[in-house]
Amino acid sequence: MAAVFLVTLYEYSPLFYITVVFVCFLVTSGLVLGWFGLGVPVILRNSEETESSTRVLKKRMRQVKNPFGLEIPHPATASVTKGITLTPDCLEDCILTCYWGCSVQKLHEALQKHVYCFRIKTPQALEDALYSEYLYRQQYFIKKNDKEEKYCQLPEDARVVDFGPVPRSRYPLIALLTLADEEDREIYDIISMVAVIHIPDESYRLSCRILYQYLLLAQGQYHDLKQLFMSANSAAPSSSDTSSGERSTDRSLLEKAGLAEEEPELHEENSKDCVVCQNGTVNWVLLPCRHACLCDGCIKYFQQCPMCRQFVQESFPLCSKKEQDEDELTRILQDVLPGRVF
């Protein structure tokens, strides 16, 4: 009966018959693709199918306390000839050791020795691994929670004005932070931190910055500390502080050195809310793009990062559900009793 009806319509209106067949083809293709979880419009699948098919792997994380912190308070004034100011911020008494002109190859060999040979938990251990392949060494004792600025500079008799063209065989400055007390090394999983610092000179005028930070663990591993790209940029410095010309120059110099990373242009408001629902608190970091932009409720609906559209391989939370509940309870109590400190 249906066939007779379609044939009759075809005799009077071929265009209508072709349209019906085309619509049936589109619906069938959408259902088939949706069954296999491919990128089809969400409207073709219900919410349960969307949630189950787009859930990404949750990366297993282990929370550790990092006793080391290092900042460059005045990067614009730093240079090889004038020196650099560093501000350590440590949870325990530490030793800051600076190595000028450290060999690139020897440093990475030293990191491998930390994994396979001996632990680098003192300045002497690193110097043994480097085979003294550096030009000058400075050392400072850092008291607990002391944020006093430390000034580092090459001596005048060194007569070093640059470290050669790119690619270089020596890093301008390596900063090593180690725990001063033997007992503290037994408490913390992270026993030392190595920071690779670029300082501008005559041949390479890229602005001063920390290129790499390696956290060395007592178990024999080391991790490269990476920056997270937050959806809220309230803590970031104002873009007006640096001109677009300087940023483009630094970008080109980084590309020549092979150190450039994709820097997403974030224009969101200064808010810590989820970029999707604008209601929940940002709690999830997406890998490998390292964008922190989703809340607990929205993370299960995305296979691609909503900010850069890169496919998400893994994700991990910034804090657990228990920690979130405790923070929320503290905030509520402070709102109810503003005169009390908890």
Protein Blocks (a to p, Z undefined) as FASTA:
>chain_A
ZZmmmmmmmmmmmmlmmmmmmmmmmmmmmmmmmmnopacdfklpcfklmmmmmpccdddd
dddddfbdcddfblmlgcfknopadddddfbdcdddddehiafklmmmmmmmmmmmmccf
bfklmmmmnoopafbdcdddddehiacdcdddddfklopabebjaddfbdfbacddddfb
lklmmmpmblbdcdddddddfklccdcddfbdcdddfkopacdddddddfblklpccfkl
pcfklmmmmmmmmmmnopaccddddfbdcdfbdfklomaccfbdcdfklpafbdfklmmm
pfbdfklopacfbdcdfbdfklmmmmmmmmmmmmmmmmbcZZ
